[in-house]
Structures are given as structure tokens and as C-alpha cells.
Amino acid sequence: MQVLKNNLNQSWGCNTGMKIKTFILTVVMAIVMIMPMTGVLAKEPYQGHVYNSYGERVAAPNAFLPAGILNGTMLGIGQFYKPGDIFVDKDNNLYILDTGNNRVVITDENYNLVKVIDKFTFNGEDSPLKEPSGIFAKNGTLYIADRLNERVVVCDMDGNISKEYRKPVTDYLEENLTFSPRKLVVNSIDTLYIISDNINEGIVEMDEDGNFESFFGAETVQLSAEDVADLFWRRFFTEEQIAQMASMSPAAYTNLMIDEHDFIYTATSLETNTVDQLKKLNPNGNNVLTSASFGDVSSEVTSSSSNSSSNNKDANAFIDVTVDNEGFIYGLDRNSGKIFMYNQRSENLAIFGKLGSEIGCFGDVSAIESLKDDILVADQANDVITIFRPTTYGSLIKKAVNLHETGNYEEALQPWTTIKGLNNNYEMAYIGIGRAHMLMGEYPEAMYNFKLGNNKELYSVAKKANRTQNLREHFGLYILTVIVIIVLIWLAVKYREQIGEWLKKVLKIKKREKGAK
Amino acid sequence: MKRQSFAQMSKINYLGYILLHPWDGFQELKYNKKASPAIATVILALWYFFEIISRQSTDFAFNQFRPETLDIFKVALSTLLIFFVAVLSNWCFSTFMDGNGSLAEIYTVGAYALTPMVVSVILNVILSKFFVLEEAAMLNGVQIVAGIWSIVLILAALQETHELNFGQTVAMVLLTLVGMLAILFLVMLVYSLFQQVVMFVVNISYEIMYRFTM
């Protein structure tokens, strides 16, 4: 050993060429070792974008990035199979409805397994689920939309079913109609709101005892020119022909979610109409969200009027919606695999997510939930739950928008300025900065920023304030100008003949000069 | 007294007189042969420049256009080209209607008639700097007054230049509009046909080149 060391020392000491080689080798090794690390850090699976007020797609930093995935193997309970729904309760427990395996997986807020419920008993007998597709949990009670069993079950954490709701008895529903509940929520006084396949009158509202109450938030039929033409042709058609025609029914809700104030957020996959795909329904069933076009800007979406399936591939189909604890709304689009983030005024804040096979991209999304700051998306093709976490940019947007919406414009100035530094194309940042300047009485700066934010109304307000301020400060000057102009006009009118003569003289002189030449 | 002074009036003074006395003015203009194509060209050039300025520097609150997407050729298409097509179309139809105006006369009086509109374009830019959105009615008012004024001038100009009565003039204006559509359609047609011919020649030349270089 000692000999070997001496040899090494000798070789280190004597051979300078060797020394250089070792040095180069070390540097190369260091680079090779660092490279994959930076590669991983720099690699984002997609490039974020937003739409500006002209409807143009502009690049933006990513507001959310995948922080990891959650699958059955990681939890040690075998792969998920087509997870159809996820739910986060008030204590931040995550409930994963593993549709294909007919079980419910529960984790805590750090995504550690708490429990798997795969055995359900009703009155002491086995009563397994059959392709359940919706889950809701409240105070340790689970509500599951057990779709193919045509029931909604209420059970405890051990799978003991205490109650099951069948198809409500009411004249409004046809007798031979099968009840296939897809999604459900329960409000604070235990009223159930159920979305069922083939019931498109609205959300079925049921009381605690299973009595039908009403169709909640019924969608209105959008009558287009095509429909009017249909109505015309219907007069000449036979009954068979009419039966073949698509019925003019309202587009059905795809999903819903309830917040702590019992407001119900809904998603609609309306492929021909791109307005109000996301709604916030108050307890009366009226939409209280600012009416807007959600999703991709319609000019970018290929027209989907007549040729149905192939063409409207790009139109948005919102499959789920969620609201985080700060009131930000996230709409999940099944067709593009994108998540659209909105504030309570229906303004698009960020767009993230993508279809694909990398980690962080989706195959076929089914549900979205928010857990504290994280956004969770269930993917029923890849059988994983993807966890998204806000980037610095995303957190700043949340902070700035919160301050902005509560009217703390001056406090919001700092985050907005940072956001502007990160994303020059973010119009809301300019409007935020402009609002702050406006509040501080710096109207020219406010005008400048509102102009960059492309908001003519706010710009005009700032301009008016600026004008008033200028008038106040330089009142004498303005009055003087007006007086001088009036006097000049008066003089011109009074001495118009003399002025005319003088003009003629000037012209004549010119003519003479011309003549002389 | 006035009648005699018409003969001595300079060409530019005619323009001022026409603005306030359209029918008389255009009649005297034709009678005394004081129509100046040069002045007309200046008016048109000013119109073009004012339109560019308007798109470029109308105050943000009122600007319907995005200054960064300004394309002066497109501005020319929507101002000068339309004007020339209208003149051409009107000249074609003047034969139908027994009008007496020559092409140069139509061009000149047409440009004269646009004067209030041209002034309103630049006036709009200046006023937009002082007004805010709530007072948009003021700006629109100026535009509307100028527009009506120009339309009246156009009618007077056509009536006096072609020596028609009022009903014929209105008919002629309608025919002119139809004619403009026809001309634009033909231009598009010729353009696309020429494109095809050019592509054909280009393709043939490529074929020949390949034939001899292979």
C-alpha cells in the first residue's frame, strides 16, 4: 500500500504531462456530472403561454410545473386503473376514486397512503362498486356515484354503506330512463347535487332523504341560425326523420365542485359554443361568474360547425373545474390537456399542461383538484395523478391578483413589477402597475401602463384625471390661451377687409415677380 | 359684381368658395375652367398622409388601429385606390348618363369634394389628444358633420360637372358604386389569373432547366 502511494506520488510529482491530462480529465468529469443535473433543471415539458387582448398567443413563463406523480405502485397498493375522480376534503386528505379497480384510495396532504377501501358492505352483505365515477367526502362520510349500479352510495371510511340513493321518483324523469350518476357534490345541509348521464335538464338536486327537489342550474338552449333552419325543415319531415335528427337539447354539465360557501362551480363541454363553459352557480342556480369565453381563443380553434368529430378536435372540452383556497379557478380541458387558470372575474391568468407521454404530460385527463398550493390532475390513460406546484412566477401572480382584487393596488405594485420583469407580455401586470400609479396620483405613468395593458377605459380615466390636474395647476395659462385665441378671431373678423387687401398685395407681388421672370 | 370676380379668382380661392357654395362653386369652376388637377393631387396626398398619421398617432383611447401593425400600402389601398376606382367607374358611367365631365375633371372635383373629410381626419387626431372616452360624441360629431359635408359636395360636384339634374346624379352615384364593385372584381380576377400564368411559366422554366441539367 505504502509503495503504491509512493508510486502515485512520484507519478503526480514527476510527470507534468500526466498532471495536465488528469486536470483535463477532472474538468471533463465535472462537466459530465453537472450536465444531466442542469439538463433536468432547465427542462420544462412545455412552454407556457397566455393570450393577449388581441387574441394572440404570446409566450409566457410557466406558472405551474409538474412536481411529481402519484401512482398506485408508489403507494404500494398496485397500479391504479382508470382513476375517474379525485377529491380533496377540508382537512386536505386526498381521495382517489380508482374506477377500474372499484376502490377508493385515501392519502394525507403529503401524499402518504392512509387507507384503501376496496370492500363495501350494505346491511351486512357485500355490495361492490361497479365503475364508480364520482366521489365526494364530508366529515368522514364518503359519497360515491356508483354509475353502473345506478346508485349513489353513502358510506363510512371502512366501506360500510349507510344509505344508497336510487333514481329519484318524479314526473320530470321518464320511467324507463336509467339513472347513471357521474359526478356529485353535497352542500353544507346535506343536499345532493348529482350530474347524471342522459339527464341534461340540469343538475339533479336531491334532499337528504332522496326526494327530488329540482333541476339545478338548468342550461339554456343556445338557439343558433342552424337550429332555426332545423325548426323550419321539421315542419316537412316525417316523424322518423325527426327522430333521426339530433335533438336540440342543452349541453350537459360535465363536472361540478362546491366551495365552502355552497357556491357550485360547473364545467360544460360545449363544443359549438365557446362562452360560459365554466360557471359559478349561486344557491338559486344562477351564474354569478363574469360571462366570458373560456379556454383557447376561439379564432385559434378550428371551426366546428358542421363536420362534427374530426374538425372540432381543437375546440375545448372542459371535463372538470376546481377552485383553490384563494378563489382561483382552474378549468381542465380534455382535448388539449391544458389547464386554464382564471380569477373570479373570468380573466385568464395562466395556461399550463399538455398532452404527451413525458412525466407531467397527460394521456387522457379525467379530474382536477387543488390541495393547498398544489394542483392535482388525474390521468385515466396513464393511470397516474400528476402533482403541479406553482413556480415563483405562478406564486407571484397569485399574490399580485389577490392584492389587486382586494383593492390593495399599492401593495400589489411590487409583485406586479416583478411579474412584468419575468413576462413583458402580461397585460394584467401593466394594469396592476397602472392602478397603483393612479392611486398615488401619478397619472402620466398610469396612462403609460394602461396603454401597455391595452385597456382603453382605464387609460381614458387616467387621462381625464391627468387633464383635470393639469387644468388645475396651469389654469391661468389655459385661460390666457383661450383669451388670446378669442381676441385673434375677433381681430380677424373686424379687420377682414384689410387682411384681404394685404393678402392680395402679397399675391400680386408674387405675380409680378413671376411676370418679371 | 361677384360674377365678374369669378374670372379673377385664383384657383385656390375657388376651393374656398366651393366649400361654402357647392352648386354655384362647381358651376363656376367648370365654366371658368379653373379646375386644378395639381390642387386635387395635393388634397389626395394630404388625405393619404393624414390617414397614416391618424392610424399612427390618434390618441390611444380612440385609436381603432394598432400602430405597430401599420402598413402604408394597405392604407393606400383603402384610401387612394378606392378613390381612383370610384373616379374610373364614374367616368365610365358618365357616358351612359350623358354626362359632360372628362376624366381629369371628375378626378379634380372628386378630390375637391373630399376636402372637409380630409380636414376632419387630421382634426380628429388633434382633438383626440384632448378628449376622453366619455366625450367621444364630440369627436363623432365632427366626423359626421365632415362626412355629410363631403357627401353634399360630391353630389354637387357630379351634378355640375356632368350637367345633370339631381335625380340623375343620385342614379349616377348608385351606378358608380355598382361599377366600383365590378372593377374590383375584375382586378381580383385578372390578378389571380396572372398569378396562375406566372406560376405556369415558372414551372415550365423549371422543367426545362431540369431537363437540360440532368
Interface residues (C-beta under 8 A of the other chain):
Chain A: Y54 K451 K456 E457 Y459 S460 V461 K463 K464 R467 L507
Chain B: S10 D59 F60 A61 R66 F130 V132 L133 E134
